[in-house]
Amino acid sequence: MKYKAIAEALVATLSDGAVLLNLQTKRYYSLNETGTRIWEMVQQTADEESIVATLLNEYEVEETMARAEVRRILDELIEAQLIVPA
Amino acid sequence: MVATGANALLHDAPSGARLRVTGTRLSRDAHYDTAPRDARIRLVRAGAMIALRARGLYQLHASAAVDPRGIAWLFAGPSGVGKSTLAYALSRQGWQILGDDGVVLEPTAGGATLHAWREPLQVSAALTTEFPELRDREHLENLHDPRRRIPMPVSTARHAPLGAIIFPRRAEHDRLTAMPQTMALAELMLQSSQVLLADSETPRHFARLRDVIERVPSFRLEHTQKQLHEIAHTLGAVPSV
């Protein structure tokens, strides 16, 4: 499934991750390094499967764990109203 | 108060007074001239923050002190974490004060400059044991202030380059640790609340706060009352500031 970031989201990338500011809800969220990478891929309209494949390629992580982590972060971004289905 | 964008119409609900902000200009609007003085001060304070923001200058809810080398240290955090008290403790050791409950942040290519936000420094009347000189000024205690603060005369500075950002927190131990940048930015945003106005200035405001956090080191200071006498020494041990 593909997602896209809402237009009202601002992102500040830093050395240890990123801070997202949702201008609609006026709430902010912190992402760790993996979360930031997932956010970048969502912005490039990558689908969930290709995000998992990229993480497997870039990090030493088991597929089950990568899949669960991607799903968890996508769910959090949906809950935060920062991404919606594309 | 309600801001409706970079050009804002501020509305003081208790008095009904309004102040218009157009770019960097403030102008009186309905009921302003007949409003009580405290309502006009609230409006001008909020209007000044918005007008400064349009010039790339950001008011922060923070205190700041300038060390003997001329380097500014910013103390940011919510009310009650010890911002004013630590700044006053430093002023007693010869440091100059830029602000007690507010300062103005100007991001620069190399980091940031802090500018003074002129309001009297106030110290809790409960600290007479640590600061005996407060007893001589107890008659100045603001009786309407739940924190029983006393305005104290201090040596002030107008501006100084920012060396470090300190996020104090009261604790049962004393510890100074480097802050992760994401945590520091999140906490700084909370003390620069106009970033949430969600107007045309917000992307630049957010990006400039990020730039400052990337260029200036941030630290968490967990502190006890002991720091009221040791804070200059504690900060002096911070490397590369």
Interface residues (C-beta under 8 A of the other chain):
Chain A: E8 L10 A12 T13 L14 S15 D16 G17 A18 V19 L21 L23 Q24 K26 Y28 S30 L31
Chain B: P180 Q181 T182 M183 L185 A186 M189 V195 L196 A198 T202 P203 F206 A207 L209 R210 I213 E214
